Amino acid sequence: MAMRITNNIILHNTSININGNKGNVDTLNNQMTSQKKIQRPSDDPVTAIRALRLRSTLSEIDQYYEKNIPDAESWLDVTETAISSMQDVIKTIRTQCEYGAQDSLTTDNRKTILTQLEKLRDKVYAEGNADYAGRTVFTGYRTNKKLTFTEDEQKTSYEIDQKMSYADLQEHRYYGNDVTVPGNKADVLDGTKIASPTQAAYNRIRLGYDSIDSLDVTDAAGTTTKTSANGSTVTISYNYTDTTGTTPVNKTGNMNVTVYDSYDKWLEASTKTPKSYDIADGEAVLIRNTGEMVFSKTAADTLSTNKASLDISYTKTGFTNGELRPEYYYNCTNITDTNNKLKYEKYDKDGNQIYQDIDYVVAANQTLTVNTEASNVFDHGLSRDVDELIDAVQRSLDAEQKVTDLNAMKKMQEYSSDDCQAKLEEWIAAAEKERDYANDNMQKLYNSYIGNCDTYLNKVNLALTDVGSKGQSLALTKNRMSNEQETMEELKSKNEDRELSDIILEYTAAYTAYQSSLQAASKVNQVTLLSYL
């Protein structure tokens, strides 16, 4: 049986239809304004949940691609530039070594070398203070600190522990009894004042610094003795290793070390005639002002044969502008403030380096270590080599000047007597001997330091290669993040966005339906039962 349809039912259904069409128009109007599929999660929960996930993923990718990766790129660029500059400095020093190793240098040539080296001396570690956005790139976690001392700090004091081994031994020549040009006729005729220049060759190990205060030795009870008095002797221990030179064995040795303030004090202690640099058999000497430990032949042979390692502790007070700070190279303690000592650890108890890696998250579950530590680039020995090269040139120039001055004295009326002329020949012979020693030392030193420069260059090149490989890895990651960003933006757009042209078509249809429903409703309301009575 058919259901009875009343006017109220018709009006009710008409109202529902109008509201439905009106709702469609409102929805499409909102979509046309925002060009988004939904305005609130309740519009379509599935689309809303998917949108949240896509937006979260895209936000992470944006962080990697737009912030972390550019930051890492800039850090690596600064590092690469600094290392490349360091490479150029070492190459220039090497060029000067090649020049200085020639045996046909004039006095002017030597002066040119001296000038160049003195200029390079200030540039040796300057690149180590390179920074990115105020953060020093070579100082590990301590990015707010400089690699070098930026001013003279004469009161700053450190206790430094330096690990050394037989591999650090290098032969070095020592010269004494230099000629002092006589100032008057009496000095010329005084034959006892004519020096007899000497040379001696020993194996040595250089400390990280010169001008040290004391050699520090800690006994089994943990008591530390600081030895600094000229001529004092202290006993140090060294450790044996296996044939590889890396694995310690259960065996140690002892060696007496005599401390001297300078080369002159070492020479004065000699009992030989003429005085010469001397070391007791099986022992060593420490020169405080040059920071060298010099070994007798027997002692050096013992260290080499047993592939021995040494842990040398010393105290140094006073650092100059441009010197490397100890905390980036050694285990050390800043004792400047005795009530607030600052301890730094570069190596663990097993002698392994403690790395201070600065990692950037450049992709999901992917990090990149962007920093390069100073000890992997800037060798502590480079500045000391440059200082010795400068000293060698200066010594050669000084010796040459002595010969020139003595020859000039021969032509003076004051020294024209036969006795003076004869004695001046002896003076000149001594000065020429000193000059020949100095020139020979300069040539040999410069020739050997070409090899040192090659070692430093290899270290710098390795660091530069490491930075380059990091840059390549970062470039690949950046390309992948770019693709992922594009993909996620496309997925997000497909999930949330609508094409305006499609919305306009649907809106036009919905609006037409809405207008039609209004017109139909108006017709329905015009006809009632009273129209037929």
C-alpha positions as CSV (number, residue, x, y, z in Angstrom):
1,M,0.0,0.0,0.0
2,A,1.3,3.4,-1.0
3,M,2.5,5.7,1.8
4,R,0.5,8.9,2.3
5,I,2.6,11.9,1.4
6,T,1.7,15.1,3.2
7,N,2.8,18.6,2.5
8,N,4.9,18.5,5.6
9,I,6.8,15.5,4.4
10,I,7.4,17.2,1.0
11,L,8.6,20.4,2.8
12,H,10.8,18.4,5.1
13,N,12.5,16.5,2.3
14,T,12.8,19.7,0.3
15,S,14.5,21.4,3.2
16,I,16.9,18.4,3.6
17,N,17.8,18.5,-0.1
18,I,18.3,22.3,-0.1
19,N,20.6,22.0,2.9
20,G,22.5,19.2,1.3
21,N,23.0,21.2,-1.9
22,K,23.9,24.2,0.2
23,G,26.5,22.2,2.1
24,N,28.1,21.0,-1.1
25,V,28.3,24.6,-2.3
26,D,29.9,25.6,1.0
27,T,32.4,22.8,0.9
28,L,33.4,23.5,-2.7
29,N,33.5,27.3,-1.9
30,N,36.0,26.6,0.9
31,Q,38.0,24.3,-1.3
32,M,38.1,26.9,-4.0
33,T,39.4,29.4,-1.5
34,S,42.1,27.2,0.1
35,Q,42.6,24.7,-2.8
36,K,42.7,22.0,-0.1
37,K,40.6,18.9,0.0
38,I,39.7,19.2,3.7
39,Q,39.4,22.0,6.1
40,R,39.3,20.0,9.3
41,P,40.3,16.4,10.2
42,S,36.6,15.4,10.6
43,D,36.1,16.1,6.9
44,D,38.1,13.0,6.0
45,P,40.1,11.3,8.8
46,V,42.1,9.1,6.5
47,T,43.3,12.0,4.5
48,A,44.0,14.0,7.7
49,I,46.2,11.2,9.2
50,R,48.1,10.7,5.9
51,A,48.6,14.5,5.7
52,L,50.1,14.5,9.2
53,R,52.5,11.7,8.4
54,L,53.6,13.3,5.1
55,R,54.1,16.7,6.7
56,S,56.2,15.3,9.5
57,T,58.4,13.4,7.0
58,L,58.7,16.5,4.8
59,S,59.6,18.7,7.8
60,E,62.5,16.3,8.6
61,I,63.7,16.3,5.0
62,D,63.5,20.1,4.9
63,Q,65.6,20.3,8.0
64,Y,68.3,18.1,6.5
65,Y,68.2,19.6,3.0
66,E,67.7,23.3,3.8
67,K,69.7,23.6,7.1
68,N,71.9,20.7,8.1
69,I,73.4,20.0,4.8
70,P,74.2,23.6,3.9
71,D,75.8,24.0,7.3
72,A,77.9,20.9,6.8
73,E,78.9,22.1,3.3
74,S,80.0,25.5,4.7
75,W,82.0,23.9,7.5
76,L,83.8,21.6,5.0
77,D,84.4,24.5,2.6
78,V,86.1,26.5,5.4
79,T,88.2,23.5,6.4
80,E,89.2,22.7,2.9
81,T,90.3,26.3,2.3
82,A,92.4,26.4,5.5
83,I,94.1,23.1,4.7
84,S,94.8,24.2,1.1
85,S,96.4,27.3,2.5
86,M,98.5,25.3,4.9
87,Q,99.5,23.1,2.0
88,D,100.8,26.2,0.1
89,V,102.8,27.3,3.2
90,I,104.5,24.0,3.4
91,K,105.3,23.9,-0.3
92,T,106.8,27.3,0.0
93,I,109.0,26.2,2.9
94,R,110.0,23.1,0.9
95,T,111.0,25.4,-2.0
96,Q,113.2,27.4,0.4
97,C,114.8,24.1,1.6
98,E,115.6,23.1,-1.9
99,Y,117.2,26.5,-2.5
100,G,119.1,26.5,0.8
101,A,120.5,23.0,0.1
102,Q,122.5,24.3,-2.8
103,D,126.3,24.7,-2.3
104,S,126.7,27.8,-4.4
105,L,124.7,30.3,-2.3
106,T,126.0,33.8,-1.9
107,T,125.6,36.0,1.2
108,D,122.7,37.8,-0.5
109,N,121.1,34.4,-1.4
110,R,121.2,33.5,2.3
111,K,119.7,36.8,3.4
112,T,116.9,36.3,0.9
113,I,116.2,32.8,2.4
114,L,116.3,34.3,5.9
115,T,113.8,37.0,5.0
116,Q,111.4,34.5,3.4
117,L,111.5,32.1,6.3
118,E,110.9,34.8,8.9
119,K,107.8,35.8,7.0
120,L,106.6,32.2,6.7
121,R,107.2,31.6,10.4
122,D,104.2,33.8,11.3
123,K,102.0,32.0,8.8
124,V,102.8,28.4,9.8
125,Y,99.7,27.9,12.1
126,A,97.7,31.0,11.2
127,E,95.2,28.9,9.2
128,G,94.5,26.7,12.3
129,N,92.3,29.5,13.7
130,A,89.9,29.4,10.7
131,D,86.3,29.5,11.9
132,Y,82.8,29.0,10.5
133,A,80.1,31.2,12.0
134,G,82.3,32.0,15.0
135,R,83.2,28.3,15.6
136,T,86.9,27.3,15.2
137,V,86.9,24.3,12.9
138,F,90.1,22.5,14.1
139,T,89.6,22.6,17.9
140,G,87.2,19.7,18.4
141,Y,84.4,20.4,20.9
142,R,86.1,23.6,22.0
143,T,84.9,25.6,19.1
144,N,84.9,28.8,21.1
145,K,88.7,28.6,21.6
146,K,91.5,29.3,19.2
147,L,94.1,26.7,18.1
148,T,97.0,29.0,18.9
149,F,97.8,31.6,21.4
150,T,96.7,34.9,20.0
151,E,99.0,37.0,22.1
152,D,102.0,36.5,24.3
153,E,101.1,34.8,27.6
154,Q,104.2,34.9,29.7
155,K,102.4,33.7,32.9
156,T,100.5,30.9,31.4
157,S,101.8,27.5,32.7
158,Y,101.2,23.9,31.6
159,E,102.3,20.5,32.8
160,I,102.6,18.5,29.6
161,D,102.8,14.7,29.1
162,Q,104.3,13.9,25.7
163,K,104.5,10.4,24.3
164,M,107.6,9.7,22.2
165,S,109.3,6.7,20.7
166,Y,112.4,5.4,19.0
167,A,110.8,6.5,15.6
168,D,111.2,10.2,16.7
169,L,115.0,9.9,16.9
170,Q,116.8,12.0,14.4
171,E,120.5,12.9,13.9
172,H,121.4,16.5,14.6
173,R,124.8,18.3,14.6
174,Y,125.9,20.5,17.4
175,Y,128.5,23.3,17.1
176,G,130.6,24.9,19.8
177,N,133.6,27.1,20.5
178,D,132.6,29.9,18.1
179,V,135.0,32.5,17.2
180,T,134.7,36.0,18.8
181,V,136.3,38.7,16.6
182,P,139.0,40.4,18.6
183,G,138.4,44.1,19.4
184,N,142.0,45.3,19.7
185,K,145.6,44.5,19.1
186,A,146.1,42.9,22.5
187,D,143.3,40.5,21.8
188,V,144.7,39.7,18.4
189,L,148.1,38.7,19.8
190,D,146.5,36.7,22.7
191,G,146.6,33.3,21.1
192,T,144.6,31.7,24.0
193,K,141.5,33.6,22.8
194,I,141.6,32.0,19.4
195,A,138.7,29.5,19.5
196,S,138.8,26.0,18.0
197,P,135.3,25.4,16.6
198,T,134.0,21.9,17.1
199,Q,131.1,19.8,15.9
200,A,129.4,16.7,17.3
201,A,126.6,14.6,15.9
202,Y,124.0,12.9,18.2
203,N,120.5,11.5,17.9
204,R,117.9,13.6,19.6
205,I,114.2,13.8,20.2
206,R,112.6,17.2,20.2
207,L,109.9,18.1,22.7
208,G,106.8,19.9,21.5
209,Y,108.1,23.2,23.0
210,D,111.3,25.0,23.7
211,S,112.1,27.1,26.8
212,I,110.7,24.5,29.3
213,D,110.9,25.0,33.0
214,S,111.6,21.5,34.2
215,L,111.7,17.8,33.5
216,D,109.1,16.1,35.7
217,V,109.5,12.6,36.9
218,T,106.9,10.7,38.9
219,D,108.1,7.7,41.0
220,A,106.3,4.5,41.9
221,A,104.8,6.2,45.0
222,G,103.2,8.9,42.8
223,T,105.6,11.7,44.0
224,T,106.6,14.1,41.1
225,T,110.0,15.7,41.1
226,K,110.6,18.7,38.9
227,T,114.2,19.0,37.8
228,S,115.4,22.3,36.4
229,A,118.8,23.1,38.0
230,N,121.6,23.2,35.5
231,G,123.7,20.1,35.7
232,S,121.1,18.1,37.7
233,T,120.7,14.4,36.8
234,V,117.4,12.5,36.9
235,T,116.5,8.9,36.0
236,I,113.7,8.3,33.5
237,S,112.1,5.0,32.4
238,Y,111.3,3.8,28.9
239,N,109.1,0.9,27.8
240,Y,110.0,-1.9,25.3
241,T,107.7,-2.9,22.5
242,D,107.5,-6.0,20.3
243,T,109.1,-6.2,16.8
244,T,106.2,-4.2,15.3
245,G,107.0,-1.3,17.6
246,T,103.4,-1.0,18.6
247,T,102.6,-3.6,21.3
248,P,104.2,-3.0,24.7
249,V,106.0,-6.0,26.3
250,N,106.5,-6.5,30.0
251,K,110.0,-4.9,30.1
252,T,111.3,-1.5,31.0
253,G,114.6,0.3,31.1
254,N,116.1,3.2,32.9
255,M,118.3,6.1,31.7
256,N,120.0,8.9,33.4
257,V,119.3,12.4,32.0
258,T,121.4,15.5,32.8
259,V,119.5,18.8,32.5
260,Y,121.3,21.8,31.1
261,D,119.9,25.3,30.6
262,S,121.4,25.8,27.1
263,Y,124.0,24.5,24.7
264,D,126.6,26.8,26.3
265,K,126.0,25.3,29.7
266,W,126.3,21.8,28.2
267,L,129.6,22.8,26.5
268,E,130.9,24.3,29.7
269,A,130.4,21.0,31.5
270,S,132.7,19.2,29.1
271,T,136.0,18.0,30.6
272,K,137.7,17.6,27.2
273,T,140.3,20.0,25.7
274,P,139.1,21.7,23.6
275,K,135.7,21.6,25.1
276,S,133.1,19.7,23.0
277,Y,129.6,18.5,23.5
278,D,129.8,15.3,25.5
279,I,127.3,12.7,26.8
280,A,128.1,9.9,29.2
281,D,127.8,6.4,27.6
282,G,124.2,5.1,27.8
283,E,122.8,8.4,29.0
284,A,121.1,11.5,27.7
285,V,121.0,15.3,28.2
286,L,118.0,17.6,28.2
287,I,118.5,21.2,26.9
288,R,115.8,23.3,28.5
289,N,115.9,26.4,26.3
290,T,115.7,24.4,23.0
291,G,113.5,21.6,24.3
292,E,115.7,18.8,23.1
293,M,116.6,15.4,24.6
294,V,120.0,14.4,23.2
295,F,121.1,10.7,23.5
296,S,124.5,9.1,23.5
297,K,125.1,6.6,20.7
298,T,124.6,3.7,23.1
299,A,121.4,5.1,24.5
300,A,120.0,5.8,21.0
301,D,121.0,2.3,19.9
302,T,119.2,0.8,22.9
303,L,116.0,2.7,22.2
304,S,116.1,1.7,18.5
305,T,117.0,-1.9,19.1
306,N,114.2,-2.4,21.6
307,K,111.7,-0.2,19.7
308,A,111.3,1.7,22.9
309,S,108.7,4.3,23.8
310,L,109.0,7.1,26.3
311,D,106.5,9.2,28.3
312,I,108.2,12.5,29.0
313,S,106.6,15.0,31.3
314,Y,107.7,18.6,31.6
315,T,106.5,22.0,32.7
316,K,106.5,25.1,30.5
317,T,105.6,28.6,31.5
318,G,105.2,31.4,29.0
319,F,103.9,31.0,25.4
320,T,104.2,33.4,22.5
321,N,101.7,34.6,19.9
322,G,101.2,31.9,17.3
323,E,102.3,28.9,19.3
324,L,100.0,25.9,19.3
325,R,98.0,25.3,22.5
326,P,99.1,22.1,24.3
327,E,95.6,20.8,24.9
328,Y,95.0,20.0,21.3
329,Y,98.1,17.7,21.1
330,Y,98.9,16.3,24.5
331,N,97.5,15.2,27.8
332,C,98.2,18.3,29.9
333,T,97.1,20.4,32.8
334,N,96.8,24.2,32.8
335,I,98.3,25.1,36.2
336,T,98.3,28.9,35.8
337,D,95.6,29.1,38.5
338,T,96.8,26.7,41.2
339,N,93.4,26.8,42.8
340,N,91.6,25.9,39.5
341,K,93.8,23.6,37.5
342,L,92.3,22.6,34.1
343,K,93.1,19.0,33.0
344,Y,92.9,18.1,29.3
345,E,93.0,14.5,27.9
346,K,94.1,13.9,24.3
347,Y,94.9,10.2,24.8
348,D,93.3,7.5,27.0
349,K,95.3,5.3,29.3
350,D,96.1,2.9,26.5
351,G,97.6,5.6,24.4
352,N,94.7,5.8,21.9
353,Q,93.6,9.2,20.7
354,I,90.3,10.5,22.1
355,Y,88.5,11.9,19.1
356,Q,86.1,14.9,19.4
357,D,83.9,14.4,16.4
358,I,81.3,17.0,15.5
359,D,78.5,15.1,13.7
360,Y,75.8,16.6,11.5
361,V,72.6,14.6,10.9
362,V,72.3,14.9,7.1
363,A,69.6,12.3,6.5
364,A,67.5,9.9,8.4
365,N,69.8,7.6,10.4
366,Q,72.8,9.1,8.6
367,T,75.4,11.4,10.2
368,L,78.6,13.0,8.9
369,T,81.6,14.0,10.9
370,V,82.4,17.5,9.6
371,N,85.4,18.5,11.7
372,T,89.1,17.7,11.3
373,E,91.2,17.9,14.4
374,A,94.3,20.1,14.4
375,S,96.6,17.2,15.3
376,N,95.7,15.6,12.0
377,V,96.8,18.6,9.9
378,F,99.1,20.9,11.8
379,D,102.3,19.1,12.8
380,H,103.9,20.4,16.0
381,G,107.4,19.9,14.4
382,L,106.9,22.3,11.5
383,S,107.4,25.5,13.4
384,R,110.4,24.1,15.2
385,D,111.9,23.1,11.8
386,V,111.4,26.6,10.5
387,D,113.1,28.0,13.6
388,E,116.1,25.7,13.1
389,L,116.2,26.6,9.4
390,I,116.3,30.3,10.4
391,D,119.0,29.7,13.0
392,A,121.1,27.8,10.5
393,V,121.0,30.6,7.9
394,Q,121.7,33.2,10.6
395,R,124.6,31.1,11.9
396,S,126.0,30.9,8.3
397,L,125.7,34.7,7.8
398,D,127.3,35.4,11.2
399,A,130.2,33.1,10.4
400,E,130.7,34.7,7.0
401,Q,130.7,38.1,8.6
402,K,133.4,37.1,11.0
403,V,135.7,36.0,8.1
404,T,135.0,39.3,6.4
405,D,135.7,41.4,9.5
406,L,139.0,39.5,10.1
407,N,140.2,40.0,6.5
408,A,139.4,43.7,6.8
409,M,141.5,43.9,10.0
410,K,144.5,42.5,8.1
411,K,144.4,45.6,5.9
412,M,144.3,48.0,8.8
413,Q,147.5,49.9,9.7
414,E,146.9,49.0,13.3
415,Y,147.5,45.4,12.6
416,S,150.2,45.7,10.0
417,S,153.0,44.2,12.1
418,D,154.3,40.7,11.3
419,D,153.1,39.4,14.6
420,C,149.6,40.7,14.1
421,Q,149.5,39.5,10.5
422,A,150.5,36.0,11.6
423,K,148.0,35.9,14.4
424,L,145.3,37.2,12.2
425,E,145.9,34.3,9.9
426,E,145.2,32.0,12.8
427,W,142.1,33.9,13.6
428,I,140.9,33.7,10.0
429,A,141.7,30.0,9.9
430,A,139.5,29.5,12.9
431,A,136.7,31.7,11.5
432,E,136.8,29.9,8.2
433,K,136.5,26.6,10.0
434,E,133.4,27.9,11.8
435,R,132.1,29.2,8.5
436,D,132.7,25.9,6.7
437,Y,130.9,24.1,9.5
438,A,128.0,26.5,9.4
439,N,127.7,26.3,5.6
440,D,127.9,22.5,5.6
441,N,125.3,22.3,8.4
442,M,123.0,24.7,6.6
443,Q,123.2,22.6,3.4
444,K,122.7,19.3,5.1
445,L,120.0,20.6,7.4
446,Y,118.0,22.1,4.5
447,N,118.5,18.9,2.5
448,S,117.2,16.7,5.3
449,Y,114.3,19.0,6.0
450,I,113.0,18.6,2.4
451,G,112.1,15.1,3.7
452,N,110.4,16.6,6.7
453,C,108.4,18.9,4.5
454,D,107.3,15.9,2.4
455,T,106.1,14.2,5.6
456,Y,104.1,17.3,6.6
457,L,102.7,17.5,3.1
458,N,101.6,13.9,3.2
459,K,99.8,14.6,6.4
460,V,98.1,17.6,5.0
461,N,97.3,15.9,1.7
462,L,95.7,13.0,3.7
463,A,93.5,15.5,5.6
464,L,92.6,17.3,2.4
465,T,91.6,14.0,0.8
466,D,89.5,13.1,3.9
467,V,87.7,16.4,3.7
468,G,87.2,15.9,-0.1
469,S,85.7,12.5,0.4
470,K,83.3,13.9,3.0
471,G,82.3,16.5,0.6
472,Q,81.6,14.0,-2.1
473,S,79.5,11.9,0.3
474,L,77.6,15.0,1.4
475,A,76.9,15.9,-2.3
476,L,75.4,12.4,-2.9
477,T,73.3,12.8,0.2
478,K,72.2,16.3,-0.8
479,N,71.1,15.0,-4.2
480,R,69.1,12.2,-2.6
481,M,67.5,14.6,-0.1
482,S,66.5,16.8,-3.0
483,N,64.8,13.9,-4.8
484,E,63.1,12.8,-1.6
485,Q,61.9,16.4,-0.9
486,E,60.4,16.6,-4.4
487,T,58.7,13.2,-4.0
488,M,57.3,14.0,-0.6
489,E,56.0,17.4,-1.7
490,E,54.3,15.7,-4.6
491,L,52.7,13.1,-2.4
492,K,51.6,15.8,0.1
493,S,50.1,17.8,-2.7
494,K,48.2,14.8,-4.1
495,N,46.9,14.0,-0.7
496,E,45.8,17.6,0.3
497,D,45.5,19.8,-2.7
498,R,42.9,20.1,-5.5
499,E,43.2,21.6,-8.9
500,L,41.3,24.9,-9.1
501,S,39.8,24.1,-12.5
502,D,38.3,20.9,-11.1
503,I,36.9,22.7,-8.1
504,I,35.3,25.4,-10.4
505,L,33.5,22.8,-12.5
506,E,32.2,21.0,-9.4
507,Y,31.3,24.3,-7.8
508,T,29.3,25.4,-10.9
509,A,27.4,22.1,-10.9
510,A,26.7,22.2,-7.2
511,Y,25.6,25.9,-7.3
512,T,23.3,25.1,-10.2
513,A,21.8,22.2,-8.3
514,Y,21.4,24.4,-5.3
515,Q,19.6,27.1,-7.3
516,S,17.4,24.4,-8.9
517,S,16.4,23.0,-5.5
518,L,15.5,26.5,-4.4
519,Q,13.3,27.0,-7.5
520,A,11.7,23.6,-7.0
521,A,11.0,24.3,-3.4
522,S,9.3,27.6,-4.3
523,K,6.9,25.7,-6.6
524,V,6.1,23.2,-4.0
525,N,5.2,25.8,-1.5
526,Q,2.8,27.5,-4.0
527,V,0.4,24.5,-4.2
528,T,-1.8,23.7,-1.2
529,L,-5.1,21.9,-0.6
530,L,-6.9,25.2,-0.5
531,S,-6.1,25.6,-4.2
532,Y,-8.7,22.9,-5.0
533,L,-11.5,24.0,-2.8
